[in-house]
Amino acid sequence: MRRAGVLLAAVLVLTGCGAPSMPDATRAQEPATASASPSLATPTVAPSAAAPGPTTTAPSAPDPAAPPQPAAPSAPEPAAPPAASWDIDAASSLQVLVNKRRPLQPPEYQPALVAISSAQEGGETVRPEGDAALTAMSAQMRAEIGEGTFVFSSYRGYDRQAELYSGYVARYGQAEADTTSARPGHSEHQTGLAVDLSGTGGQCRLSTCFGDTAAGRWIAANAWQHGFVVRYPQGMEEVTGYEWEPWHVRYVGVEVSTAMHERRVATLEELFGTGPAPDY
């Protein structure tokens, strides 16, 4: 029996049943043994001082018989910024900025004028630069959509503007008049560079519905090519101080109108950085 007991104990040890296994919960609570430290049995090998470095080859001399290689293309030059010499102050400048906070100087300024030579209703005058541009614009518009432009209002002097403004005030009150008519000395028409247009078809003259006619849409999209801008665009009343007038265009020259078109700027106040002019 004693020998049998010894044999049984040996069998239990060999089959792993001699010691009870640790429960899972107890095993989970035991801290993991860190293994980040290197084994002391692992030998450290120092880099050999005799290790060869990278091999460099001296550039060979150019072969005089080889054909010449084209030069590497240079980076394109940045586009030149718009002219910084725009004169927005002088009354005689093509870029003069006139609004409720910027009167003409002097207030009684009178430009040199010529009779409008294209699509006019008689008696209208404008500065020579504006007349040439109106002629070209009307011709292009007629070629593309079958009608040109009529000019029904152009240059107005200080005294004439005073009469018109007083009439609007008497009829609508000053607050309403100031949304549609400039006070004397503050009118773009006095520069000789602003005109009120209609198509030769006569639709929606002096009405905002002109903006939805073929002529109005063409002018809004193409007038910039001839140096004109729609001076009081829709939705910009808080900047310009005036209600939408799709018929009122102002000659500023092709350089300025192109800059506005390319930058998607709607008003001269934004282009010149003078800030809004909603009131006097």
PyMOL commands that set and color helices and strands:
alter all, ss='L'
color gray80, all
select helices_A, chain A and resi 2-14+24-29+128-145+158-172+174-177+188-191+208-212+214-226+237-240+254-263+268-272
alter helices_A, ss='H'
color red, helices_A
select strands_A, chain A and resi 114-115+125-126+149-153+194-199+228-232+245-251
alter strands_A, ss='S'
color yellow, strands_A
deselect
rebuild
show_as cartoon
